[in-house]
Amino acid sequence: MHDTLLAAEAAGEKAWILSHLPPGQGGAYGAWGREYTRIVERFENTVANQFFGHSHKDHFKVFYDTATSLRPTSFGFISPSITPHTNVNLAYRIYTVDGDYEGTTRVRINAVVPHVVSRPHQAPKMQL
């Protein structure tokens, strides 16, 4: 990730980071979360957005400088889950991006529930 962000910085590009696990949750504590935060701080002028999942809740994370923890350096959206979880309803978030400029790359990811692929004419049964 460091080398990719370094190349983006040198080219004057902005970067988005997509990750399943936000730092500071689950297995992303300790050294991994600390180093991730340092990289994001180092490239605060290159990292335009961060997107995470995993928590099953709709919230965000503010990243602060590692020296004083007083100056915000970045933020990340943490999206809810379409998988119901204990005491959490299923949900999703749609991001609309102003883009499609010359020289940009756009990718649309069509994530489908496996049930829809295996049985497309049968409605999934959900119970809360």
Buried (B, 14 or more C-beta within 10 A) or exposed (E): BEEEBBEBBEEEEEBEBEBEBBBBBEEBEEEEBEEBBEBBBBBBEBBEBBBBBBBBEBEEBEBBBBEEEEEEBBEBBBBBBEEBEEEBEEEEEEEEEEEEEEEEEEEEEEEEEEEEEEEEEEEEEEEE
